[in-house]
Amino acid sequence: MAVTSDDQRDELDLLHEMKKRDEELKWDIVDGKVIGCMMVSIDLLEAVEVVLDISRMKTTPRKKPITTLVKVTHLPPIKVHFHLPKDYPEKCPPHFNLSCSWLNFSQLSILCHHLDQLWNENEGYVILYQWQQFLISETLKVLQFSDKIIVEFQNPVPPLNDWDSRAIQEMEHALLILPSLIEYNEYRKEEEFKSSRFTCEICFLSVAGTECVHLRECEHIHCRECMK
C-alpha cells in the first residue's frame, strides 16, 4: 500500500537519501499509516567528558555518590519513534516518543517540548527533517551541556512533576550506562576506521581501512601486507 500523502513520501525519500547508515531510518506502512524510527546520532568534533552522577538515586545502598568519568567522541543515538497520521502534515503533527540510553526522563521531556515548539512554528509543513537536525545540533546546548556531559540516573518510576509521557529513559541500571557508552564509542570508531583510507607508514601506499592494522599503543597504521 502506498504512502497516502505526497508530502509524506517526499519527506521519507529525503531522509532515506541523507542517511549514512541503514539503521538511521526504518519505517513501514501499517493499516495505511507510516510507522517508523529515526536514530539521531550526535557526533562530536573532539572527545568530551561524560560523568555519571547518581548521587540523587534514593535506592542506592552506597554511602558515597558514585561518580565515574569517561571520554567519548560518539554518543549513542536518540531514537525518535514516529507515527504519521493520514492528515499529516496538513492538519496535525506526527505522534512520537523519544528514547535514549544516556538521557533521563526529565532531559528527554525537555527535548519533547522543543520538538512540539518546532511543529507549532511550522504547522502544516513536514517536520521530521527539522526535528532530526535540531536533535543533532541543539541537544547538548538545550540541555546545558558544555565542556562535559552529566548523566543523571533517575529511578525507574519517572518524576511526575516534569515528565512527558513520550519520554522513555532506556537506562536500566546506573552502573551499566558508562560501559554501554564506551562500547558504542568503540564500535563507531571502528566503523569509521574501516570506511576510511590511510597511507601505510611502511610502503606509503593508500590503503582502505579494512586492509589496515591500527597499533593502538603507538597509533601507527600499517597495511596488512606489510605486517605479514
N, C-alpha and C positions, 0 to 999 in steps of 0.2 A: 504494500500500500504506500502511495506517495505521500510525502510531507504535504500537509494541507495548505501551506502558505508559501508563496514565492519568497517572501522576506525571510521566513524561517530557513528555507532551503539555501538561499544565498548566504545567510549568516553561518550556517553549518559548513558550507563549502569553503568559506573564508577561513574559518577556524581549522578546518582539515588541512588546507594548504599551508597554514602557518605553523602547524605543529612540527616539532623537531624529533619527537619520539612517539611511537604508536600509542603508548599509554596516556598521553596528554589529553586525548579526547576520545571518548567512546559514547555512542548513542544508538538507540534503536527506536522503532515505532511500535507502540503498544496501544491497541484499540484506537488507532488513528492519531495518537498523540506522541510527540517526541519526548523520550526519557533518556537522560544521559548523565555523564560526569566529566567535568574538566579538572585535570590535575595541574594546578598552577604552581610552578616551581619558582623559588626565589634564589637566584644565583648571585653571589656576592663577588665584587671585584677583588677583594682580598679577604683573608681569613678574619673571622670575627669570633670573639669570645662568647661562649654560651655558658651561663651559670645556672645551675639547678638549685633552687631555693625552696625547700618545703617546710620552712620554719612555722608556717601558719597551719600546717596539716595537723588537725586535732588528734587524729588517731595514731600518730607516730609514737612508739614507745620510747624513743631515744630522748635523753635529757638535753642534748645539744642539737641545734639545727644542722641538717645535712646540707652542705653546700659543695658542689662539685663543679669543676670548670673544664671545658674542652674548647678547642678551636676548630672551626669548620669553614669551608667556602661554599658548601651546598646545603640547603635546608630541605627537608622532606616537603613534598607539595601540600598546599592547601587544596582540599577537594571540594569542588562546587557540584553538588548533586542537583540536577535541574529537571524540571518537568515543564514543557511548553504547552500551555492551553491552546485550544484551537483559535482563540481570538487574540493571541499574542502575535505581534506587538501592538495591534490596533487599539485594543481596549484594556488589556491587563498585562502585568509583568510575568516573568517566569516564576513558578513556585520553586523554591530552592532551600537547601540547607548547606551548612559549611561544616567540614570536619578536618581535623589536623592532629598530628601526633605530638606537636610541641607547643600548641596553643591551648589555653584552657577555656572554660565556658565563658567567662567574662570577656576575654580577648576576642573570641570568635563572635560574641554578641555585638561588640563594637563594630567589627567588620560587617556583620549583617546590616546594622544600622546604616553604614556608609553605602552599601550596595542599594539599600532602599532609597537613599537620597539621590543616588545617581539615576535611578529609574524615574523618580519624581521630576528630576531636571530634564529628562529626555523621554518623557512619556509619549508613547506612540511610535517609538523607533526601537529597532533591535538593540539589545543591551549586553548580550553575553560577552562580546569582544571588549566593551568598555569595562565590564566587571573584571575580566581577565587582566587587562592592562593595569587597572587600579590595584589589584592584589599584588601584581608583580612589582610595581614601582612605589606604592604608597603604604604597604602593610607595615613595614618597620617604622616609618615616620608616624603613622596614625597611632600605633601602639607605643610610641615614645621610646623606641629602642635607638640608641645612637652608637656609642662605642662598644656596647655589649648587649647581649640578649638575655634577659632574665626569664627563665622558665619556672613558673609557679604552679605547682600541682594543686588542684582543687579536689576536695573529697568527691567520691562518686556521685553523691547527691548534689546536684547543681545549686548554687546560691540563688534563691528566688528573687532577690531584690534587683539584680541586674542581668538576669539570664534570659536570653531569647531562646525560645524552644527550638529554633532552627540551628542552634549552635551545638555541635556534637564534639565533645572532648574525647579523643582517642587514647589518652593516657590511661593505661590500665593499672600501672604501678609506678610510683615516682622513680624508683631506682632503676627502672628499665628504660627511662627516657634517653639519657645520655648515651648508653650503649647503642640504642637504635639510631641516634643521630650520627655517631661515629661510623656505624655500619653503612648507612645511606651515603655519607660523605665519601667513604672509600669506594663504594660502588660507582658513584658518579665520576670520581676522579679516574677510575679505571676505564670507564666508558669513554671519557674524553681522551684518555691516552690512546686507546685503540682506534679512535676515529681521527687522530691527528697524524701528521708526518714529522719525522725527525731526521736530523743529519747524524749519521753514525760517527762517533768520535774516534773511530779507528780507520774505517775505509772512506769516510767523508761522503758517502752516498746518501741520497734522500730515501728514506725507507718508511713504509707505513707502520703505525704504532703496533699493529697486530704482529709485525715481524721484528719487533724490538724487545730488548730486555732493559728494564729500568732498575738500576742498582740504587736502592733506597739509601744505603749508608752514605754514599758519596754523591748521589743524584746524577751520576753519569748514565748516558743512554747509548747502548750499542746494538747493532743489528744481530740477529740470531746467528747468521753465518759467521760473523767474526768471533762470536762467543763459543763456537764449536771447538 
